[in-house]
């Protein structure tokens, strides 16, 4: 996948509003593979909805979202599975990890779909993000910041053309945020992938090609 194209996309819940001032909603914008984008937003402007639309998790929007010129509304269940396995990785704001599984099991569950990384590489990511002692601890017992890092590691353990991160560092300090930025750039660089980050304030410190105000 080389391009994600939004054409006059708008959450249906916003459809009754007379005016929507946004650089994303009701606009014609393209996200290109290999570039880095920041989407700044205020609460209630549809930031998490945008993530869900692009990932095919929700369909309650107007307009068109297309991948390489194809409207994503036409994708079959099997095609979505392939996209999510090979082309699009996402770190949801609410993380969506399994609390009853260990931190490592949460990551391995995703990695086994493609065997993208070796176990030693995954353990190295736990080390790099400062949670090497949490691999065998149930995810539900970890702090939100620790869970955030587990979800981040999981998002890197697959092939992707684009990686979408929804408020990925809301509970992390500056040092851990810097580490995450470096690891993200390294993995995206290896894959030639595009990066799309959302934020309502604190955001990953990257050299963004474009910044949009949602």
TIROBA-584318 format. One line per 10 residues: number of its first residue (from 1); their letters; for each residue x, y, z of N, C-alpha, C, O. Coordinates in Angstrom, 1 decimal. Last residue first. Example, Ala and Ser with C-alpha at 12.3 -4.5 7.8 and 13.67 -1.06 7.14 Angstrom:
<sites>
2) SA) 12.8,-2.2,7.1,13.7,-1.1,7.1,12.9,0.0,7.9,13.4,1.1,8.0; 13.2,-5.7,7.8,12.3,-4.5,7.8,13.2,-3.3,7.8,14.2,-3.3,8.5
</sites>
This chain:
<sites>
214) XXXXXXXXXX) -7.0,18.6,13.4,-8.3,17.9,13.2,-9.4,18.8,13.6,-10.6,18.4,13.5; -4.4,19.8,11.6,-5.2,20.1,12.8,-6.6,19.6,12.5,-7.3,20.0,11.7; -1.4,18.2,10.6,-2.8,18.6,10.3,-3.5,18.9,11.7,-3.3,18.2,12.7; 1.8,18.5,9.3,1.0,18.5,10.5,-0.4,19.0,10.2,-0.6,20.0,9.5; 4.3,16.6,7.6,3.1,17.5,7.6,2.4,17.3,8.9,2.4,16.3,9.6; 6.6,15.4,8.3,6.6,16.0,7.0,5.4,17.0,6.9,5.4,18.0,6.2; 8.3,15.6,11.4,7.1,15.4,10.7,7.1,16.1,9.3,7.6,17.3,9.2; 10.5,14.2,13.2,10.6,15.3,12.1,9.4,15.0,11.2,9.5,14.2,10.2; 9.1,13.6,16.5,9.6,13.2,15.2,9.8,14.4,14.3,9.2,15.4,14.5; 8.2,13.1,19.5,9.1,14.0,18.8,9.7,13.4,17.6,10.8,12.8,17.7
204) XXXXXXXXXX) 4.8,12.4,20.1,6.1,11.8,19.7,6.9,12.9,19.0,6.4,13.5,18.1; 3.1,14.8,22.2,3.2,13.9,21.0,4.7,13.4,20.8,5.6,14.0,21.4; 0.7,16.3,24.2,2.0,15.7,24.1,2.1,14.7,23.0,1.2,13.9,22.8; -2.0,16.9,22.7,-1.1,17.8,23.4,0.3,17.2,23.3,1.1,17.6,22.3; -3.4,15.0,21.5,-4.2,16.1,22.0,-3.3,17.1,22.8,-3.8,17.9,23.5; -2.5,13.3,18.5,-2.2,13.9,19.8,-3.2,14.9,20.2,-3.6,15.7,19.3; -1.4,10.7,16.3,-2.4,11.6,16.7,-2.0,12.1,18.1,-1.4,11.4,18.9; 0.7,9.9,13.5,0.5,10.0,15.0,-0.5,11.0,15.3,-0.6,12.1,14.7; 1.7,7.8,11.1,0.7,8.8,11.4,0.4,8.8,12.9,0.0,7.7,13.4; 4.2,7.0,8.8,3.9,7.1,10.2,2.8,8.2,10.4,3.0,9.3,9.9
194) XXXXXXXXXX) 5.0,4.6,6.3,4.5,5.9,6.7,4.1,5.8,8.1,3.7,4.8,8.6; 8.1,2.6,5.7,6.6,2.8,6.0,6.3,4.3,6.4,7.2,5.1,6.7; 10.3,1.1,5.2,9.9,2.2,4.3,8.5,2.7,4.5,7.8,3.1,3.5; 11.1,-0.7,7.0,10.0,-1.1,6.1,9.6,0.0,5.1,8.7,-0.3,4.3; 13.2,0.6,8.3,13.4,-0.7,7.7,12.4,-1.1,6.7,12.7,-1.7,5.7; 11.7,2.9,9.2,12.8,3.0,8.2,13.1,1.7,7.5,13.3,1.7,6.3; 10.1,1.7,11.1,9.5,2.3,10.0,10.5,2.5,8.8,10.2,2.3,7.7; 12.2,1.0,13.0,11.3,0.0,12.4,10.6,0.5,11.1,10.6,-0.2,10.1; 13.3,3.6,13.6,14.1,2.5,13.1,13.3,1.4,12.4,13.6,1.0,11.3; 11.1,5.0,14.5,11.8,5.5,13.3,12.7,4.3,12.7,12.8,4.2,11.5
184) XXXXXXXXXX) 10.5,3.5,16.8,9.5,3.7,15.8,10.2,4.1,14.5,9.9,3.5,13.4; 12.8,3.9,18.4,12.5,2.6,17.9,11.5,2.6,16.8,11.5,1.8,15.8; 12.7,6.7,18.8,13.8,6.1,18.1,13.5,4.7,17.5,13.8,4.4,16.4; 10.2,7.0,20.2,10.4,7.7,18.9,11.6,7.0,18.1,11.4,6.8,16.9; 10.8,5.6,22.5,9.8,5.1,21.6,9.9,5.7,20.2,9.8,5.0,19.2; 12.8,7.2,23.6,13.1,5.9,23.2,12.1,5.3,22.2,12.5,4.7,21.2; 11.2,9.5,24.1,12.3,9.6,23.2,12.8,8.2,22.7,13.1,8.0,21.5; 9.5,8.5,26.0,8.9,9.0,24.8,10.0,9.0,23.7,9.8,8.7,22.5; 11.2,8.0,28.1,10.6,6.9,27.4,10.0,7.3,26.1,10.0,6.5,25.2; 11.9,10.7,28.7,12.9,9.8,28.3,12.3,8.6,27.6,12.9,8.1,26.5
174) XXXXXXXXXX) 9.4,11.9,29.3,10.1,12.3,28.1,11.2,11.3,27.7,11.4,11.2,26.5; 7.0,9.3,30.3,7.8,10.5,30.5,8.6,10.8,29.3,8.6,10.1,28.3; 3.6,8.4,29.4,5.1,8.2,29.4,5.8,9.5,29.7,5.4,10.6,29.3; 0.9,8.5,28.7,1.3,8.2,30.1,2.8,7.9,30.3,3.2,7.2,31.2; 0.8,9.1,26.0,0.0,9.9,27.0,0.4,9.7,28.4,0.2,10.6,29.3; 1.9,8.2,23.7,2.8,8.5,24.9,2.1,9.3,26.0,2.7,10.0,26.7; 0.1,7.8,21.6,0.9,6.6,22.1,1.7,6.9,23.3,2.2,6.0,24.0; -2.4,8.7,20.2,-1.9,9.1,21.5,-1.0,8.1,22.2,-1.3,7.6,23.3; -2.3,6.3,18.0,-3.3,7.2,18.6,-2.9,7.5,20.0,-3.1,6.7,20.9; -0.6,5.6,15.2,-0.5,5.6,16.7,-1.3,6.7,17.3,-1.1,7.8,17.0
164) XXXXXXXXXX) -0.2,3.5,12.5,-1.1,4.6,13.0,-1.0,4.5,14.5,-1.3,3.5,15.1; 1.9,2.9,9.8,1.6,2.6,11.3,0.9,3.8,11.8,1.4,4.9,11.7; 2.0,1.4,6.6,1.7,2.5,7.5,1.5,2.0,8.9,1.0,0.9,9.1; 3.0,-1.0,5.9,3.3,0.1,5.0,3.0,1.4,5.7,3.6,2.4,5.4; 4.3,-3.7,7.8,3.4,-2.6,7.6,3.9,-1.6,6.6,5.1,-1.3,6.6; 4.6,-6.8,9.5,5.0,-6.0,8.4,3.9,-4.9,8.3,2.8,-5.1,8.6; 5.0,-6.8,13.1,4.3,-7.2,11.9,4.8,-6.4,10.8,5.4,-5.3,11.0; 5.6,-5.5,15.7,5.8,-7.0,15.4,5.0,-7.5,14.2,4.3,-8.5,14.4; 4.9,-3.1,16.5,6.1,-3.2,15.6,6.3,-4.6,15.1,7.2,-4.8,14.3; 2.8,-3.4,18.2,2.5,-2.8,16.9,3.7,-2.9,15.9,3.5,-2.7,14.7
154) XXXXXXXXXX) 4.0,-4.5,20.5,3.2,-5.4,19.6,2.9,-4.7,18.2,2.9,-5.5,17.2; 5.2,-2.2,21.5,6.0,-3.3,21.0,5.2,-4.2,20.0,5.7,-4.6,19.0; 2.8,-0.8,22.2,3.7,-0.3,21.2,4.6,-1.4,20.6,4.8,-1.5,19.4; 1.8,-2.5,24.2,1.0,-2.3,22.9,1.9,-1.7,21.8,1.7,-2.1,20.7; 3.8,-2.1,26.0,3.6,-3.4,25.5,2.8,-3.3,24.2,3.1,-4.0,23.2; 3.6,0.6,26.6,4.8,0.1,25.9,4.6,-1.3,25.4,5.2,-1.6,24.3; 1.1,0.6,27.8,1.3,1.4,26.6,2.5,0.9,25.8,2.5,0.8,24.6; 1.6,-0.8,30.1,0.7,-1.4,29.1,0.9,-0.7,27.7,0.8,-1.3,26.6; 3.1,1.2,31.4,3.7,-0.1,31.0,2.9,-0.8,29.9,3.5,-1.4,29.0; 1.0,3.1,31.7,2.2,3.4,31.0,3.0,2.2,30.5,3.5,2.2,29.4
144) XXXXXXXXXX) -0.7,1.7,33.4,-1.2,2.0,32.0,0.1,2.4,31.1,0.1,2.0,29.9; 0.9,-1.1,35.0,0.4,0.3,35.0,0.0,0.6,33.5,0.4,-0.1,32.6; -0.2,-4.5,35.0,0.8,-3.5,34.7,0.1,-2.1,34.8,-1.1,-2.0,34.7; -2.1,-6.4,35.3,-1.5,-5.9,36.5,-0.5,-4.8,36.3,0.1,-4.2,37.2; -2.8,-7.2,32.7,-3.8,-6.4,33.5,-3.2,-5.9,34.8,-3.9,-5.0,35.4; -0.7,-8.8,31.9,-0.8,-7.4,31.4,-1.8,-6.5,32.2,-1.5,-5.3,32.4; 1.2,-10.7,34.1,-0.1,-10.5,33.4,-0.3,-9.0,33.1,-0.1,-8.1,33.9; 4.6,-11.0,33.4,3.6,-10.5,34.3,2.3,-10.3,33.5,2.3,-9.9,32.4; 6.8,-11.7,31.8,5.9,-12.8,32.3,4.9,-12.4,33.3,4.2,-13.2,34.0; 7.9,-9.1,31.3,7.5,-10.0,30.2,6.5,-11.1,30.7,5.6,-11.5,29.9
134) XXXXXXXXXX) 8.9,-7.3,33.0,7.5,-7.4,33.0,7.0,-8.4,31.9,5.8,-8.6,31.8; 11.6,-6.8,32.9,11.1,-7.6,34.0,9.6,-7.8,34.0,9.1,-8.4,34.9; 11.9,-5.0,30.8,12.4,-6.4,30.6,11.9,-7.3,31.7,11.8,-8.5,31.5; 11.1,-2.3,30.2,10.2,-3.3,31.0,10.6,-4.7,30.8,9.8,-5.6,30.5; 12.4,-0.4,28.7,12.5,-0.4,30.1,11.6,-1.3,30.9,11.4,-1.1,32.1; 12.6,-0.6,26.0,11.6,0.3,26.5,11.5,0.2,28.1,10.6,0.8,28.6; 14.7,-2.4,25.7,14.9,-1.0,25.2,13.8,-0.1,25.8,14.1,1.1,26.1; 13.5,-4.8,26.6,14.7,-4.2,27.3,14.8,-2.7,26.9,15.0,-1.9,27.8; 11.6,-5.2,24.7,11.2,-5.0,26.1,12.3,-4.4,26.9,12.1,-3.5,27.8; 13.3,-5.5,22.5,12.4,-4.3,22.6,11.8,-4.1,24.0,11.7,-2.9,24.4
124) XXXXXXXXXX) 14.5,-7.9,23.1,15.3,-6.7,23.0,14.5,-5.4,23.1,14.9,-4.4,23.6; 12.3,-9.6,22.8,12.9,-9.3,24.2,13.8,-8.1,24.2,13.8,-7.4,25.2; 12.2,-9.4,20.0,11.1,-8.9,20.9,11.5,-8.6,22.3,11.2,-7.6,22.9; 14.5,-10.6,19.3,14.3,-9.3,18.9,13.2,-8.6,19.8,13.3,-7.5,20.1; 14.1,-13.2,20.3,15.2,-12.4,20.9,15.1,-10.9,20.5,15.4,-10.0,21.3; 12.1,-14.1,18.6,11.8,-13.8,20.0,12.9,-13.0,20.7,12.6,-12.1,21.5; 12.0,-12.3,15.5,12.4,-13.4,16.3,12.2,-13.1,17.8,12.1,-11.9,18.2; 9.2,-11.0,13.7,10.4,-10.8,14.5,10.7,-12.1,15.2,9.8,-12.9,15.5; 7.2,-12.0,12.1,7.9,-10.9,11.6,9.2,-10.7,12.4,10.3,-10.3,11.8; 5.3,-14.1,11.9,6.7,-14.4,12.3,7.6,-13.3,11.9,8.7,-13.5,11.4
114) XXXXXXXXXX) 2.7,-13.6,11.4,3.6,-13.4,10.3,5.0,-13.8,10.6,5.9,-13.8,9.7; 1.4,-14.3,13.7,0.6,-14.3,12.5,1.5,-14.2,11.2,1.2,-14.7,10.2; 3.0,-14.1,15.9,2.9,-15.4,15.3,2.1,-15.4,14.0,2.2,-16.4,13.2; 2.7,-11.5,16.8,3.9,-11.8,16.0,3.7,-13.2,15.3,4.3,-13.4,14.2; 0.4,-11.6,18.4,0.4,-10.8,17.1,1.6,-11.3,16.2,1.4,-11.5,15.0; 1.3,-13.2,20.4,0.1,-13.5,19.8,0.0,-12.8,18.4,-0.5,-13.4,17.4; 3.5,-11.9,21.4,3.7,-13.1,20.6,2.5,-13.5,19.8,2.6,-14.0,18.7; 2.3,-9.9,22.9,3.1,-9.5,21.7,3.3,-10.7,20.8,3.1,-10.6,19.6; 1.0,-11.3,24.9,0.2,-10.3,24.1,1.0,-10.0,22.8,0.4,-9.9,21.7; 3.1,-12.7,26.0,2.1,-13.4,25.3,1.3,-12.5,24.4,0.9,-12.9,23.3
104) XXXXXXXXXX) 4.4,-10.6,27.4,5.1,-11.2,26.3,4.1,-12.0,25.4,4.1,-12.0,24.2; 2.5,-10.0,29.4,3.0,-8.9,28.4,3.6,-9.6,27.2,3.3,-9.2,26.1; 0.1,-12.6,29.6,1.3,-11.9,30.1,1.6,-10.9,29.0,1.1,-10.9,27.9; -3.5,-12.3,29.7,-2.3,-12.8,29.1,-1.1,-12.1,29.7,-1.2,-10.9,30.1; -5.6,-10.9,30.7,-5.3,-12.2,31.3,-4.0,-12.8,30.8,-3.5,-13.8,31.4; -5.8,-8.6,29.2,-5.3,-8.5,30.5,-4.9,-9.8,31.2,-4.1,-9.8,32.1; -4.8,-8.0,26.0,-5.5,-9.0,26.8,-5.0,-9.0,28.2,-3.9,-9.4,28.4; -5.2,-4.6,24.7,-4.4,-5.8,25.1,-5.2,-6.7,25.9,-6.2,-6.3,26.5; -6.1,-2.1,23.8,-6.7,-3.4,23.4,-5.8,-4.6,23.6,-5.6,-5.4,22.7; -5.5,0.8,23.7,-4.5,-0.3,23.7,-5.0,-1.7,23.2,-4.4,-2.3,22.4
94) XXXXXXXXXX) -6.9,3.1,23.5,-7.3,2.2,24.6,-6.5,0.9,24.6,-6.8,0.0,25.4; -5.7,4.1,21.2,-5.5,4.8,22.4,-5.9,3.9,23.6,-5.2,4.0,24.7; -4.0,1.5,19.2,-5.2,2.2,19.6,-5.0,2.9,21.0,-4.2,2.5,21.8; -1.8,1.3,16.9,-1.8,1.4,18.3,-3.0,2.2,18.8,-2.9,3.4,18.7; -1.6,-0.6,13.9,-2.2,0.4,14.7,-2.0,0.2,16.2,-2.1,-0.9,16.7; -0.5,-1.3,10.6,-0.4,-1.5,12.0,-1.0,-0.4,12.8,-0.9,0.8,12.3; -1.1,-2.5,7.4,-1.5,-1.5,8.3,-1.4,-1.9,9.8,-2.0,-2.9,10.2; -0.1,-4.7,5.9,0.0,-3.4,5.4,-0.2,-2.3,6.4,0.3,-1.2,6.3; -0.5,-7.4,6.9,0.7,-7.0,6.1,0.9,-5.6,5.8,2.1,-5.2,5.5; -2.8,-7.6,8.5,-1.6,-8.5,8.8,-0.4,-8.0,8.1,0.7,-8.2,8.6
84) XXXXXXXXXX) -4.6,-5.9,7.5,-4.2,-5.7,8.9,-3.0,-6.6,9.3,-2.3,-6.3,10.3; -4.9,-6.9,4.9,-4.4,-5.5,5.2,-3.9,-5.3,6.6,-2.8,-4.8,6.8; -6.0,-9.4,5.5,-4.7,-9.3,4.8,-4.1,-7.9,5.0,-2.9,-7.8,5.3; -8.4,-8.7,6.6,-7.5,-9.5,7.4,-6.1,-9.4,6.8,-5.1,-9.3,7.6; -9.6,-7.4,4.5,-9.3,-6.6,5.7,-8.2,-7.4,6.5,-7.3,-6.8,7.1; -10.0,-9.6,2.8,-9.1,-8.6,2.4,-8.7,-7.7,3.6,-7.5,-7.3,3.7; -11.9,-11.1,4.3,-10.5,-11.7,4.0,-9.5,-10.6,3.6,-8.4,-10.7,4.0; -14.0,-9.3,4.2,-13.4,-9.7,5.5,-12.0,-10.2,5.3,-11.1,-9.9,6.1; -13.5,-7.1,1.4,-14.1,-8.2,2.1,-13.5,-8.4,3.4,-12.4,-7.8,3.7; -13.9,-3.6,0.7,-13.0,-4.7,1.1,-13.9,-5.8,1.7,-14.8,-5.6,2.5
74) XXXXXXXXXX) -15.4,-1.4,0.0,-15.6,-2.6,-0.8,-14.7,-3.8,-0.4,-14.9,-4.9,-1.0; -14.6,0.6,1.7,-15.9,0.0,1.9,-16.2,-1.2,1.1,-17.0,-2.1,1.5; -12.3,1.6,0.7,-12.2,0.6,1.6,-13.5,0.0,2.0,-13.6,-1.1,2.6; -11.8,2.1,-2.7,-12.6,2.5,-1.6,-12.6,1.3,-0.6,-12.9,0.2,-1.0; -8.6,2.4,-4.1,-9.7,1.6,-3.9,-10.5,1.9,-2.6,-9.9,2.0,-1.5; -6.3,4.0,-4.2,-7.4,4.2,-5.2,-8.6,3.4,-5.0,-9.6,3.5,-5.7; -4.7,3.1,-2.1,-4.2,3.0,-3.4,-5.4,3.0,-4.5,-5.4,2.3,-5.4; -7.5,3.1,-0.2,-6.1,2.6,-0.2,-5.7,2.4,-1.6,-6.3,1.5,-2.3; -9.8,5.6,0.8,-9.3,4.6,-0.2,-7.9,4.3,0.1,-7.1,5.2,0.5; -12.8,6.9,2.0,-11.4,6.5,2.4,-10.9,5.4,1.4,-11.6,4.4,1.3
64) XXXXXXXXXX) -15.2,9.3,1.4,-14.5,8.1,0.9,-13.1,8.0,1.5,-12.4,9.0,1.7; -18.3,10.3,3.0,-17.2,10.5,2.2,-16.5,9.2,1.8,-17.1,8.1,2.0; -19.2,9.7,6.5,-19.5,10.1,5.1,-18.2,10.2,4.3,-17.1,10.3,4.9; -19.2,6.9,8.8,-18.7,8.1,8.2,-19.2,8.4,6.9,-19.7,7.5,6.2; -19.1,4.3,10.3,-20.1,5.4,10.4,-19.6,6.7,10.0,-19.5,7.7,10.8; -17.6,2.1,10.4,-18.0,2.6,9.0,-19.0,3.7,9.1,-19.6,4.1,8.1; -14.7,0.7,12.1,-16.0,1.4,12.1,-16.3,2.0,10.7,-15.4,2.3,9.9; -12.5,-0.6,11.4,-13.2,-1.1,12.6,-14.6,-0.5,12.7,-15.5,-1.0,13.3; -10.8,0.1,9.4,-11.9,-0.6,9.0,-12.7,-1.2,10.2,-13.6,-2.0,10.0; -8.8,1.9,10.0,-8.5,0.4,10.3,-9.7,-0.5,9.9,-9.6,-1.7,10.0
54) XXXXXXXXXX) -10.0,4.2,9.4,-8.9,3.8,8.5,-8.6,2.3,8.7,-8.2,1.6,7.8; -11.9,4.3,11.5,-12.3,4.3,10.1,-11.2,3.8,9.2,-11.5,2.9,8.4; -10.2,4.4,13.8,-11.1,3.3,13.6,-11.6,3.2,12.1,-11.8,2.1,11.6; -9.0,6.9,13.4,-8.2,5.7,13.5,-9.1,4.5,13.2,-8.6,3.6,12.4; -11.3,8.6,13.6,-10.5,8.5,12.4,-9.6,7.3,12.3,-9.5,6.6,11.3; -12.0,8.2,16.2,-12.9,7.7,15.2,-12.1,7.6,13.9,-12.3,6.6,13.1; -10.0,9.5,17.6,-10.0,8.1,17.7,-11.0,7.5,16.6,-10.7,6.3,16.1; -10.8,12.2,16.8,-9.5,11.6,16.5,-9.5,10.1,16.5,-8.9,9.5,15.6; -13.1,13.8,17.0,-13.1,12.6,16.2,-11.8,11.9,15.9,-11.7,11.2,15.0; -13.1,15.8,18.8,-13.1,16.2,17.4,-13.0,15.0,16.5,-12.9,15.2,15.3
44) XXXXXXXXXX) -13.0,15.2,21.5,-14.3,15.3,20.9,-14.3,15.7,19.5,-15.4,16.0,18.9; -10.1,17.2,22.4,-11.0,16.1,22.7,-12.4,16.3,22.0,-12.9,17.5,22.0; -8.3,18.3,19.5,-8.9,18.5,20.8,-9.8,17.4,21.1,-10.2,16.7,20.2; -5.3,17.4,17.7,-6.7,17.4,17.9,-7.1,17.8,19.3,-6.2,17.8,20.2; -3.0,16.8,15.1,-3.3,17.4,16.4,-4.8,17.6,16.5,-5.5,18.0,15.6; -1.3,14.5,13.5,-2.7,15.0,13.5,-3.0,15.5,14.9,-3.1,14.7,15.9; 1.6,14.2,11.7,1.1,14.5,13.0,-0.3,15.0,12.8,-0.5,16.0,12.1; 3.4,12.0,9.6,2.3,12.9,9.8,1.9,13.0,11.3,1.9,12.0,12.0; 6.0,11.1,7.4,5.6,11.2,8.8,4.5,12.3,9.0,4.8,13.4,8.6; 6.3,8.8,4.6,6.3,10.1,5.2,5.8,10.0,6.6,5.1,9.0,7.0
34) XXXXXXXXXX) 6.1,6.2,3.6,7.4,6.7,3.8,7.5,8.1,4.5,8.6,8.6,4.9; 3.2,6.7,1.8,4.1,5.8,2.4,5.5,6.4,2.5,5.9,7.0,1.5; 1.1,9.6,2.3,2.0,8.8,1.4,2.9,7.9,2.3,3.4,8.3,3.3; -2.1,10.6,2.6,-1.0,10.1,3.4,-0.1,9.2,2.5,-0.6,8.2,1.9; -4.0,13.2,1.3,-3.4,11.9,1.0,-2.2,11.7,1.9,-1.3,12.6,2.1; -7.2,14.9,1.3,-5.8,14.7,1.8,-5.3,13.3,1.5,-6.1,12.4,1.4; -9.6,17.0,1.2,-9.1,16.0,0.3,-7.6,15.9,0.6,-6.8,16.8,0.2; -12.0,17.4,3.9,-10.9,17.8,3.0,-10.5,16.7,2.1,-11.1,15.6,2.1; -13.8,16.7,5.9,-14.3,17.4,4.7,-13.2,18.0,3.8,-13.5,18.9,3.0; -11.2,16.7,8.3,-12.6,16.4,7.9,-13.1,17.3,6.8,-12.8,18.5,6.8
24) XXXXXXXXXX) -8.7,18.1,8.2,-8.8,16.7,7.9,-10.2,16.4,7.4,-10.4,15.9,6.3; -8.6,20.6,9.2,-7.7,20.3,8.0,-7.8,18.9,7.6,-7.1,18.5,6.7; -11.8,22.1,10.0,-10.8,21.1,10.2,-9.9,21.0,8.9,-10.3,21.3,7.8; -14.7,23.1,11.1,-13.5,23.7,10.7,-12.4,22.7,11.0,-12.1,22.4,12.2; -17.9,22.8,10.1,-16.8,22.0,10.7,-15.5,22.5,10.2,-15.2,22.3,9.0; -21.1,24.1,10.5,-19.7,24.3,10.1,-18.8,23.4,10.8,-18.9,23.2,12.0; -23.5,22.8,11.2,-23.5,23.8,10.1,-22.0,24.0,9.6,-21.8,24.1,8.4; -23.9,19.3,11.8,-23.3,20.6,12.2,-23.2,21.5,11.0,-22.9,21.1,9.9; -24.8,16.9,11.1,-25.8,17.9,11.3,-25.2,19.3,11.6,-26.0,20.2,11.8; -22.5,15.3,10.9,-23.1,15.6,9.7,-24.2,16.8,9.9,-24.4,17.5,9.0
14) XXXXXXXXXX) -21.1,14.2,13.0,-20.9,15.6,12.8,-21.7,16.1,11.6,-21.7,17.3,11.3; -21.8,11.5,13.0,-22.3,12.3,14.1,-22.1,13.8,13.9,-22.8,14.6,14.6; -20.4,10.6,10.8,-21.8,10.9,10.6,-22.4,11.7,11.8,-23.3,12.4,11.6; -17.2,12.2,10.2,-18.0,11.3,11.0,-19.5,11.6,10.9,-19.9,12.8,10.8; -16.1,12.5,6.8,-16.7,13.2,8.0,-17.5,12.2,8.8,-18.3,11.4,8.3; -14.2,13.1,3.9,-14.6,12.2,5.0,-15.1,13.0,6.2,-14.5,14.0,6.6; -13.3,14.1,1.5,-14.5,14.7,2.1,-15.1,13.7,3.2,-16.3,13.6,3.4; -11.3,11.6,1.1,-12.0,12.5,0.3,-13.3,12.9,1.0,-14.3,12.1,1.0; -8.1,10.4,1.9,-9.4,10.8,2.5,-10.1,11.9,1.6,-9.5,12.9,1.3; -6.0,7.8,1.1,-6.7,9.0,0.6,-8.0,9.2,1.3,-8.9,8.4,1.3
4) XXXX) -2.9,6.4,1.4,-4.2,6.5,2.0,-4.9,7.8,1.7,-4.3,8.9,2.0; -0.6,4.7,-0.6,-1.3,5.9,-0.4,-2.6,5.6,0.4,-3.3,4.6,0.1; 0.6,2.2,-0.9,1.4,3.4,-1.0,0.7,4.7,-0.6,1.4,5.6,-0.2; 0.8,-1.2,0.0,0.0,0.0,0.0,0.9,1.2,0.0,1.8,1.4,0.8
</sites>
